[in-house]
Structure formats: structure tokens, C-alpha cells
């Protein structure tokens, strides 16, 4: 992140917020906070680890905004919290990711011991991934998956308690969806959350059919809100907002290979909207237009996912998911030492 214009933008914004609001409220962090959870496929297991450590420490989520994998983490946390508080939320998150791994036994990029030895967690040269990646760019999911089967829906049905997350006392949810017809961001809150809504928030258009909800069709919410920050600012009152960022602040060198160019374009798309919203909120704060005190925080994957490759977002090996979970717990521990 050092030397990167994007990284400097993040640092300057966070420093201004910390300086301005730290003088008002002191250097500590409230146990009650709001959470903004980015999407990133299997990298969402990093977020699981961060949340697990925060819940273990006793932090209480008032509201959670999520897109894609962030939306699934948000729903797991909210439903588990309503059933059993922090311990229930931790159990629910583990159940979600264990089900994701268990239901993906036919994943084409499952690792072999030889691959692990030579390439670590990077699966970009895995034959199954190369075949799948090539097919997904030459044919649409309407051709290679004519029935429209979406494996996320049974996973969500098995692992989440949707009645619990719709309870009035559950943490408030703001789930991002991208309307395919209008290109606009749409948010869904607790009473509206279903397996199909969460699948829509995680619907990558090269992999799945657009998800139909009430006559409208939706793709991954990360295209328009990864995640949406404004509902946490204007509809919640917790004094601290924590963004768990899976898209690195510095995306790396200029890509030259076709697949790398395509993946970088997608990363920029998923990164741009949250950056734009962050700078807008910073502008409002500097002009005293937010209407309340707020402290902004961020935990990111810088250095954690840098060498994992593009295929790792599809890697559902339990060992890989728990590796990311443990790294998330480490980053949360470092954040807690600094802020609590």
C-alpha cells in the first residue's frame, strides 16, 4: 500500500476521521459497532475470522451491510446472534463455512498434495480451474447450466436460520443487490432476506443465471455496493463503523495477460464504489453534515491474499478456509490491541 495513490487516499481519509473524532471521544472504541463486509468469494473466510475474534472479545453489532460473501457472513452472524448472542453468532458462522466446504466436494479446483507442495494455496495453474475459466469466458451459464441450478441456495438453506435473522431484535441487515435491468444498487433488510436474496447478492454473471426476485433480475451486489456504507451511517447509531475489506487497497502492477486483465477490471469495478462512497462520507464529515459523531475503522487483507491468485476465490478446501479464518483472527487481534 506504501506509495500507492489509492493507499494514500485510504490512509488520509482514515487519519482525518480518527483525528477529528478521536479528539471528541477519546482513543477507545465502543463495544457496539456497525460492520461493512465486502464480497470476495472464498476470501470471505478471512472475514469469518475477523468476526469470530470480535465476537469473542464481546463486540456487539448493531447493523451489518454486506455484499456477496459479505452478505452471507452478515446473515450468518445476525441469525446466530438472535439465537444465542455472541456464541450463537460464532457457531453460525462456522456452520456456514463448514457447509460451503462440505457441499463443494466436486469443486474443479480442489487441491492435491502435489499442488500444495509446489504452489501453496495458489491454484491459477490447476487444470480444472484453467478449463473452467476458459469455458466460463466462451459460454454463458445459460448454456453450460441450462437448468439454472444455483448451489448457493441449498447451502444457505442448510446453514442459516432465516426466521431468526428476521426477528425484530436481530442485528439490522443491509444486503446489496445489483439490478440487471437498471444497473442500480438495491438493498434488502431483515424481513426480506431469503436464500434467493443472498444468492442474488453473490450472483457472478459468468457463473450463475441472474436471480429473479419479484419479476426483477439481479447480479452480485458488489458491482454497485461492496458494501453500501450509507445505511450504517444514516440508519444506525453505533459510534464505530468497521469496514472489513477483501479487495486490496493496492491492486498490483499493470496486468498483461488476458485473464489477468479481465480479473483486474472486475476488481476495479468492485473497489470503485466503496472508495467513492468513503470519500463522500469523509466530505460530509468535514463539513459537519453527518449529523452525529462516527469513527471509521478498516481491517484489510493486504499481504494475506496477494500471492493466492485469482482461482483462490473459488477454493473451498476446508484447510484453505480455516487458513484464511486464522489470518482474519490475527488481523482482528492486532486491531483490538490498537483500538480497545
C-alpha positions in Angstrom: 0.0 0.0 0.0 3.0 2.3 0.6 3.4 4.8 -2.3 0.1 3.9 -3.9 -2.3 6.8 -4.6 -5.2 4.6 -3.6 -3.4 3.5 -0.4 -2.6 7.2 0.4 -6.3 8.0 -0.2 -7.4 5.4 2.3 -4.8 6.5 4.9 -5.6 10.2 4.6 -9.3 9.6 5.0 -8.9 7.3 8.0 -6.4 9.6 9.6 -8.7 12.6 9.3 -11.6 10.6 10.7 -9.5 9.3 13.6 -8.0 12.8 14.4 -11.3 14.6 14.2 -13.5 12.2 16.1 -10.7 10.9 18.4 -10.4 14.4 19.9 -14.1 14.4 20.7 -14.4 10.9 22.1 -11.0 9.7 23.2 -9.0 7.0 21.7 -11.1 4.0 22.7 -13.6 2.1 20.7 -17.2 1.3 21.7 -18.2 -2.4 22.1 -21.2 -1.5 20.0 -20.4 -1.1 16.3 -21.6 -1.4 12.7 -19.9 -3.7 10.2 -19.4 -3.3 6.5 -18.5 -6.7 4.9 -17.1 -6.9 1.4 -17.5 -9.7 -1.0 -14.7 -11.9 -2.4 -15.8 -15.5 -2.8 -13.8 -17.9 -0.6 -11.8 -14.9 0.7 -14.9 -14.2 2.8 -13.4 -16.8 5.2 -11.0 -14.1 6.2 -14.0 -12.0 7.3 -15.3 -15.0 9.2 -12.0 -15.0 11.2 -12.2 -11.3 11.9 -15.8 -11.6 13.1 -15.1 -14.6 15.2 -12.4 -12.7 17.1 -14.5 -9.6 17.6 -17.4 -11.6 18.9 -15.1 -13.5 21.2 -14.0 -10.1 22.6 -17.6 -9.1 23.3 -18.3 -6.6 20.4 -22.0 -6.2 19.6 -23.1 -5.5 16.0 -26.0 -3.0 15.7 -26.1 -3.1 11.9 -24.3 -5.1 9.2 -24.0 -4.2 5.5 -22.8 -6.9 3.2 -22.4 -7.9 -0.4 -21.8 -11.4 -1.9 -19.8 -13.4 0.6 -20.1 -10.5 2.9 -23.9 -10.8 2.7 -23.7 -14.5 3.7 -21.4 -13.7 6.6 -23.8 -10.9 7.7 -26.8 -13.2 7.6 -25.0 -16.0 9.5 -23.9 -13.5 12.2 -27.3 -12.0 12.6 -29.2 -15.2 12.7 -26.8 -16.8 15.2 -26.8 -13.7 17.3 -30.5 -13.7 17.6 -30.5 -17.4 18.7 -27.6 -17.3 21.1 -25.7 -14.0 21.3 -22.0 -13.9 20.5 -21.5 -17.6 21.0 -24.5 -18.3 18.7 -23.1 -16.0 16.0 -19.7 -17.7 16.1 -21.4 -21.1 15.8 -23.5 -19.9 12.9 -20.5 -18.5 11.0 -18.6 -21.8 11.4 -21.6 -23.8 10.3 -21.9 -21.6 7.2 -18.3 -22.1 6.1 -18.2 -25.8 7.0 -21.3 -26.3 4.8 -19.8 -24.3 2.0 -16.7 -26.7 2.1 -18.7 -29.9 2.6 -21.1 -29.2 -0.3 -18.3 -28.4 -2.7 -16.7 -31.8 -3.0 -16.9 -31.6 -6.7 -15.2 -28.2 -6.9 -12.9 -28.5 -10.0 -10.0 -26.7 -8.2 -9.8 -28.9 -5.1 -6.1 -29.2 -4.3 -3.9 -32.2 -4.4 -0.9 -32.7 -2.1 1.5 -32.2 -5.1 -0.1 -28.8 -5.9 0.1 -27.8 -2.3 3.8 -28.7 -2.3 4.7 -26.7 -5.4 2.2 -23.8 -5.4 1.0 -23.4 -1.9 -2.6 -22.1 -1.9 -2.3 -20.6 -5.4 -4.5 -22.6 -7.9 -4.2 -20.5 -11.0 -2.4 -23.3 -12.8 -4.8 -26.0 -11.7 -6.1 -27.9 -14.8 -9.6 -27.8 -13.5 -9.6 -24.1 -12.9 -8.0 -23.4 -16.3 -10.7 -25.4 -18.1 -13.5 -23.9 -16.0 -12.1 -20.4 -16.5 -11.9 -20.9 -20.3 -15.4 -22.3 -20.6 -16.9 -19.5 -18.5 -15.5 -16.9 -20.9 -16.6 -18.7 -24.0 -20.0 -19.9 -23.0 -22.6 -18.3 -20.7 -24.2 -20.0 -17.7 -27.4 -20.2 -19.7 -25.6 -22.6 -22.0 -23.4 -24.7 -19.6 -26.1 -24.7 -16.9 -29.4 -24.6 -18.7 -31.5 -25.6 -15.6 -30.2 -22.6 -13.7 -29.1 -24.6 -10.7 -27.5 -22.4 -8.1 -25.6 -24.4 -5.5 -25.6 -21.5 -3.0 -29.3 -21.8 -2.3 -29.2 -25.3 -0.7 -26.1 -24.3 1.2 -27.8 -21.3 2.7 -31.0 -23.3 3.4 -29.0 -25.8 5.4 -26.8 -23.5 7.3 -28.8 -20.4 8.2 -31.9 -19.8 10.4 -33.9 -17.3 8.3 -36.7 -16.9 10.9 -34.1 -15.8 13.5 -32.5 -13.2 11.3 -35.9 -11.7 10.5 -36.6 -11.3 14.2 -37.1 -7.6 15.2 -34.2 -7.8 17.7 -31.7 -9.3 15.3 -28.9 -7.0 14.2 -30.0 -4.9 11.2 -29.0 -6.2 7.8 -28.5 -4.2 4.6 -27.8 -6.7 1.7 -26.6 -5.2 -1.6 -28.0 -6.4 -4.9 -27.4 -5.1 -8.4 -30.5 -4.8 -10.6 -29.6 -6.1 -14.0 -32.3 -4.1 -15.7 -31.4 -0.7 -14.3 -27.8 -1.1 -13.1 -28.8 0.3 -9.7 -28.0 -0.7 -6.2 -30.9 -2.1 -4.2 -30.8 -3.0 -0.6 -32.7 -5.7 1.3 -33.3 -5.6 5.0 -34.1 -8.4 7.6 -37.8 -9.1 6.8 -36.9 -9.5 3.1 -33.9 -11.9 3.5 -34.3 -15.3 1.8 -31.9 -17.8 0.4 -32.6 -16.4 -3.0 -31.8 -12.8 -1.9 -28.4 -13.9 -0.6 -27.8 -15.9 -3.7 -28.6 -12.8 -5.8 -26.2 -10.7 -3.8 -23.5 -13.3 -4.7 -24.5 -13.9 -8.3 -21.4 -13.6 -10.5 -22.9 -13.3 -14.0 -20.3 -15.6 -15.7 -21.1 -18.4 -13.3 -24.8 -18.2 -12.5 -28.1 -17.2 -14.0 -29.3 -13.9 -12.9 -31.5 -14.4 -9.8 -35.2 -13.4 -10.3 -36.9 -11.7 -7.4 -40.5 -10.4 -7.9 -40.0 -10.1 -11.7 -36.6 -8.3 -11.5 -33.3 -9.9 -12.1 -30.2 -9.4 -10.0 -26.4 -9.9 -10.1 -23.7 -9.6 -7.5 -24.2 -6.7 -5.1 -20.5 -5.9 -5.2 -20.9 -4.2 -8.6 -22.9 -1.3 -7.1 -22.2 -1.5 -3.3 -19.3 -3.5 -2.0 -20.8 -2.9 0.5 -23.1 0.0 0.9 -21.8 2.3 3.8 -24.5 4.9 3.9 -27.2 2.8 5.7 -24.8 2.2 8.5 -24.1 5.9 8.8 -27.7 7.2 8.5 -29.8 4.4 9.8 -27.7 3.2 12.7 -26.4 5.0 15.8 -23.3 2.9 16.9 -20.3 5.2 17.2 -17.9 3.0 15.3 -18.1 1.6 11.8 -15.7 -1.2 10.8 -15.1 -2.0 7.1 -13.6 -5.5 6.5 -12.1 -5.1 3.1 -11.3 -8.1 0.9 -10.3 -6.0 -2.2 -6.7 -4.9 -1.5 -6.2 -1.1 -1.4 -3.3 -1.5 -3.9 -4.4 -3.9 -6.7 -0.8 -4.5 -8.0 1.1 -4.0 -11.3 -0.5 -3.5 -14.7 -1.7 -6.9 -15.9 -0.7 -8.1 -19.4 -2.3 -11.5 -19.8 -6.0 -11.6 -20.9 -7.3 -13.4 -17.9 -5.4 -11.1 -15.6 -6.8 -8.0 -17.4 -10.4 -9.3 -17.1 -9.9 -10.1 -13.4 -8.3 -6.6 -12.7 -11.2 -4.9 -14.5 -13.6 -6.8 -12.1 -11.5 -5.8 -9.1 -11.6 -2.1 -10.1 -15.4 -2.3 -10.5 -15.8 -3.9 -7.1 -13.4 -1.4 -5.5 -14.5 1.9 -7.0 -18.0 2.2 -5.5 -16.9 1.8 -1.9 -14.0 4.2 -2.4 -16.3 6.8 -3.9 -18.8 6.4 -1.0 -16.0 6.6 1.6 -14.7 9.9 0.2 -18.2 11.3 0.0 -18.8 10.4 3.7 -15.5 12.0 4.5 -16.5 15.2 2.7 -19.8 15.3 4.6 -18.0 14.7 7.9 -15.5 17.5 7.3 -18.5 19.8 6.6 -20.3 18.6 9.7 -23.2 17.2 7.6 -23.3 13.7 9.0 -25.5 14.7 11.9 -23.6 12.6 14.5 -20.2 11.5 15.7 -18.8 8.5 13.9 -15.4 6.8 14.0 -14.3 4.8 10.9 -12.1 1.7 11.0 -10.7 -0.7 8.5 -9.3 -4.3 8.5 -8.0 -5.5 5.2 -6.3 -8.5 3.5 -3.2 -6.6 2.4 -0.4 -9.2 2.3 -2.7 -12.1 3.1 -4.2 -12.7 -0.3 -1.6 -11.1 -2.5 0.0 -14.3 -3.8 -3.1 -16.5 -3.7 -4.1 -15.9 -7.3 -7.5 -15.4 -8.9 -8.5 -19.1 -8.5 -8.4 -18.9 -4.7 -11.7 -17.1 -4.6 -13.2 -20.4 -5.7 -11.2 -22.6 -3.4 -13.5 -24.2 -0.8 -11.0 -26.7 0.7 -11.6 -26.7 4.5 -7.9 -26.3 5.1 -7.8 -23.2 3.0 -10.9 -21.7 4.5 -9.6 -22.2 8.0 -6.2 -20.8 7.0 -8.0 -17.6 5.9 -10.1 -17.7 9.1 -6.9 -17.8 11.2 -5.3 -14.9 9.3 -8.5 -12.9 9.9 -8.4 -13.6 13.6 -4.8 -12.4 13.6 -5.7 -9.2 11.9 -8.6 -8.6 14.3 -6.3 -9.3 17.3 -3.9 -6.6 16.0 -6.8 -4.2 15.5 -8.1 -4.9 19.0 -4.7 -4.2 20.6 -4.6 -0.8 18.9 -8.2 0.3 19.4 -9.6 -1.4 22.6 
